Amino acid sequence: MNPDDLKKLAAARALELVTPGMRLGLGTGSTAKHFVDLLGERVADGLEVICVSTSEVTEAQARALAIPMSTLDQTPELDLTIDGADEVDSQLRLIKGGGAALLREKIVAAASARMVVIADDSKLVATLGRFPLPIEVVPFGLEATRRAVVAAIASVGAAGEIVLRRKPDGSVLVTDGGHYILDAHLGVIAQPESLSAALALIPGVVEHGLFLGLATAAILAGGTGLTIVGALE
């Protein structure tokens, strides 16, 4: 099976967790997109759910499939969020934000009773950090914030290139919230909790892609089938 088939397999297993009447958080990214497509088929067959999206892209996809949508203002408590991840370790610590939706993804995950990650098994790592850590920042004072980020990273014994994310045309990528993203190419994050705390103290940092204590399970699809990390129920 190719990586896209594996993502579909994980998404299909996650769909089995959805029951009528659920309040669902819909993630962003290539794997989450498969889940939304499959959910749309179930909704067309009569499944009743209400959903909150983590990005404008997912919102548009869900509405095109006639999936009933809400907001966290209207539906502030969710039963389950299904989302992808760029990395996941055995303790269900994640790096997210490759799709530039980390702020909304974290808000939705925090409002959910459960968060289940769906991905192919290449995303399972022994130590976080191979994937660049996204750090969402306000445009004002960008260089001052970047320097503070470098110092925070150094304070936990890590180091690496900090790159302002740009679109393919070379322009600066702007998130749905109107922010920029600094990608920290660290290689290894030996102390994710300490780094999370250090980044949270920087005024110009809106949010970062370390998702700690949020995921309750992960469904990882590989050549030999599905691997479940954590508890699905």
C-alpha positions as CSV (number, residue, x, y, z in Angstrom):
1,M,0.0,0.0,0.0
2,N,1.2,3.5,-0.8
3,P,1.2,6.2,1.9
4,D,-2.1,7.6,0.7
5,D,-3.7,4.2,1.0
6,L,-2.3,3.9,4.6
7,K,-3.8,7.3,5.5
8,K,-7.2,6.2,4.2
9,L,-6.9,3.0,6.3
10,A,-6.3,4.9,9.4
11,A,-9.1,7.3,8.6
12,A,-11.6,4.5,8.1
13,R,-10.7,3.0,11.5
14,A,-11.2,6.3,13.1
15,L,-14.6,6.6,11.5
16,E,-15.7,3.6,13.5
17,L,-15.4,5.7,16.7
18,V,-18.1,8.1,15.5
19,T,-21.6,7.5,16.8
20,P,-24.8,9.4,16.2
21,G,-25.2,12.7,17.9
22,M,-21.5,13.2,18.4
23,R,-19.9,16.7,18.5
24,L,-16.7,16.3,16.4
25,G,-13.6,18.3,15.8
26,L,-12.3,17.9,12.2
27,G,-8.6,18.2,11.7
28,T,-6.5,19.6,8.9
29,G,-4.0,17.9,6.6
30,S,-3.9,15.1,4.1
31,T,-4.9,12.3,6.5
32,A,-7.7,14.3,8.1
33,K,-9.0,15.1,4.6
34,H,-9.6,11.4,4.1
35,F,-11.5,11.3,7.4
36,V,-13.7,14.2,6.3
37,D,-14.4,12.6,3.0
38,L,-15.5,9.3,4.7
39,L,-17.5,11.2,7.2
40,G,-19.3,13.0,4.4
41,E,-20.4,9.6,3.0
42,R,-21.8,8.6,6.4
43,V,-23.6,11.9,6.7
44,A,-25.1,11.4,3.3
45,D,-26.4,8.0,4.5
46,G,-28.1,9.6,7.5
47,L,-25.5,9.9,10.3
48,E,-26.3,12.9,12.5
49,V,-23.3,14.8,13.9
50,I,-22.3,18.4,14.4
51,C,-18.7,19.4,13.6
52,V,-16.2,22.1,14.3
53,S,-13.3,22.6,11.8
54,T,-9.7,23.4,12.6
55,S,-9.1,25.5,9.5
56,E,-10.8,27.3,6.7
57,V,-9.7,24.6,4.3
58,T,-11.4,21.9,6.3
59,E,-14.5,24.1,6.8
60,A,-14.9,24.4,3.1
61,Q,-14.4,20.7,2.5
62,A,-16.9,19.7,5.1
63,R,-19.5,22.2,3.9
64,A,-19.1,21.0,0.3
65,L,-20.0,17.5,1.6
66,A,-23.1,18.9,3.5
67,I,-21.6,18.0,6.9
68,P,-23.4,20.0,9.6
69,M,-20.9,22.6,10.9
70,S,-20.8,24.7,14.1
71,T,-18.2,26.8,15.9
72,L,-16.6,26.6,19.3
73,D,-18.7,29.5,20.4
74,Q,-21.9,27.6,19.6
75,T,-20.5,24.2,20.6
76,P,-17.7,24.8,23.1
77,E,-17.4,21.2,24.3
78,L,-16.6,18.4,21.8
79,D,-16.8,14.6,22.2
80,L,-14.0,13.7,19.9
81,T,-11.5,15.3,17.6
82,I,-9.8,13.3,14.7
83,D,-6.7,14.9,13.4
84,G,-3.4,14.1,11.8
85,A,0.1,14.7,13.1
86,D,3.6,15.3,11.7
87,E,5.2,13.2,14.4
88,V,4.0,11.2,17.4
89,D,6.0,9.3,20.0
90,S,5.1,6.4,22.3
91,Q,3.8,8.8,25.0
92,L,1.4,10.4,22.5
93,R,3.4,13.6,22.4
94,L,3.0,15.3,19.0
95,I,4.4,17.7,16.6
96,K,1.7,19.4,14.5
97,G,1.5,22.4,12.3
98,G,2.9,21.3,8.9
99,G,-0.4,22.5,7.5
100,A,-0.1,25.9,9.2
101,A,-3.3,25.3,11.3
102,L,-1.7,24.5,14.7
103,L,-3.3,27.3,16.7
104,R,-6.9,26.3,15.8
105,E,-6.0,22.6,15.9
106,K,-4.8,23.0,19.5
107,I,-7.8,25.1,20.6
108,V,-10.2,22.4,19.2
109,A,-8.2,19.6,20.7
110,A,-8.2,21.2,24.1
111,A,-12.0,21.6,23.9
112,S,-12.4,17.8,23.2
113,A,-13.0,15.0,25.6
114,R,-10.8,12.8,23.3
115,M,-8.3,13.4,20.5
116,V,-7.4,10.6,18.2
117,V,-4.5,11.0,15.8
118,I,-4.6,9.3,12.4
119,A,-1.4,8.8,10.4
120,D,0.8,6.4,8.5
121,D,3.3,4.7,10.7
122,S,6.2,6.7,9.3
123,K,5.0,9.5,11.7
124,L,5.8,7.3,14.8
125,V,9.2,8.4,16.2
126,A,11.4,7.5,19.2
127,T,12.2,11.1,19.8
128,L,10.4,14.2,18.6
129,G,12.2,16.8,16.4
130,R,13.0,15.2,13.1
131,F,10.1,17.2,11.7
132,P,10.7,21.0,12.0
133,L,8.7,22.4,15.0
134,P,6.3,25.1,13.8
135,I,6.0,28.2,16.1
136,E,3.2,30.6,15.3
137,V,4.2,34.2,15.9
138,V,2.7,37.7,15.5
139,P,4.2,39.7,12.6
140,F,5.0,42.7,14.9
141,G,8.5,42.5,16.3
142,L,9.3,39.4,14.3
143,E,13.1,39.6,14.7
144,A,12.9,40.2,18.4
145,T,10.6,37.2,18.8
146,R,12.9,35.1,16.6
147,R,15.8,35.9,18.9
148,A,13.8,35.1,22.0
149,V,12.8,31.7,20.3
150,V,16.5,31.0,19.7
151,A,17.3,31.7,23.3
152,A,14.4,29.6,24.6
153,I,15.5,26.6,22.4
154,A,19.1,27.0,23.7
155,S,17.9,27.1,27.3
156,V,16.7,23.4,27.0
157,G,19.9,22.3,25.3
158,A,18.6,22.2,21.7
159,A,19.7,24.1,18.6
160,G,19.0,24.5,15.0
161,E,18.1,26.7,12.1
162,I,15.0,28.9,12.5
163,V,13.3,29.6,9.2
164,L,10.3,31.9,8.4
165,R,7.8,29.8,6.5
166,R,7.1,31.0,3.0
167,K,4.7,29.9,0.2
168,P,6.0,28.4,-3.0
169,D,5.9,31.8,-4.7
170,G,8.3,33.2,-2.0
171,S,5.8,35.3,-0.2
172,V,5.5,34.9,3.6
173,L,2.9,32.3,4.6
174,V,0.1,33.9,6.7
175,T,-2.1,31.6,8.9
176,D,-5.8,31.7,9.2
177,G,-5.3,33.9,12.3
178,G,-3.1,36.4,10.4
179,H,0.2,35.2,11.9
180,Y,3.6,34.0,10.6
181,I,5.2,30.7,11.3
182,L,8.8,30.1,12.3
183,D,10.0,26.5,11.6
184,A,12.6,25.3,14.1
185,H,14.8,22.6,12.5
186,L,16.1,21.0,15.7
187,G,16.6,17.3,14.7
188,V,16.0,16.2,18.3
189,I,13.8,17.6,21.1
190,A,15.0,15.8,24.2
191,Q,12.9,17.9,26.6
192,P,9.5,18.7,24.9
193,E,7.8,19.7,28.1
194,S,10.6,22.1,29.0
195,L,10.7,23.6,25.5
196,S,6.9,24.0,25.5
197,A,7.1,26.0,28.8
198,A,10.0,28.2,27.5
199,L,8.2,29.1,24.3
200,A,5.0,29.9,26.1
201,L,6.8,32.7,28.0
202,I,7.7,34.6,24.8
203,P,5.1,37.5,24.3
204,G,5.4,37.3,20.5
205,V,4.7,33.5,20.3
206,V,1.0,32.8,19.8
207,E,1.3,29.0,19.9
208,H,3.7,26.2,19.0
209,G,3.4,22.8,17.5
210,L,4.2,20.7,20.5
211,F,0.9,19.0,21.5
212,L,1.5,17.5,24.9
213,G,-1.2,15.8,27.0
214,L,-3.9,16.3,24.3
215,A,-3.9,13.1,22.3
216,T,-5.6,10.1,23.9
217,A,-4.8,7.6,21.1
218,A,-3.2,7.2,17.7
219,I,-4.2,5.0,14.8
220,L,-1.1,4.4,12.7
221,A,-1.4,2.4,9.5
222,G,1.5,0.5,8.0
223,G,2.3,-2.4,5.7
224,T,1.3,-5.0,8.3
225,G,-1.9,-3.3,9.3
226,L,-2.9,-0.9,12.1
227,T,-1.0,0.0,15.2
228,I,-2.9,1.5,18.1
229,V,-1.1,3.7,20.6
230,G,-3.1,4.6,23.7
231,A,-6.8,3.8,24.2
232,L,-9.4,4.4,21.6
233,E,-12.4,4.3,23.9
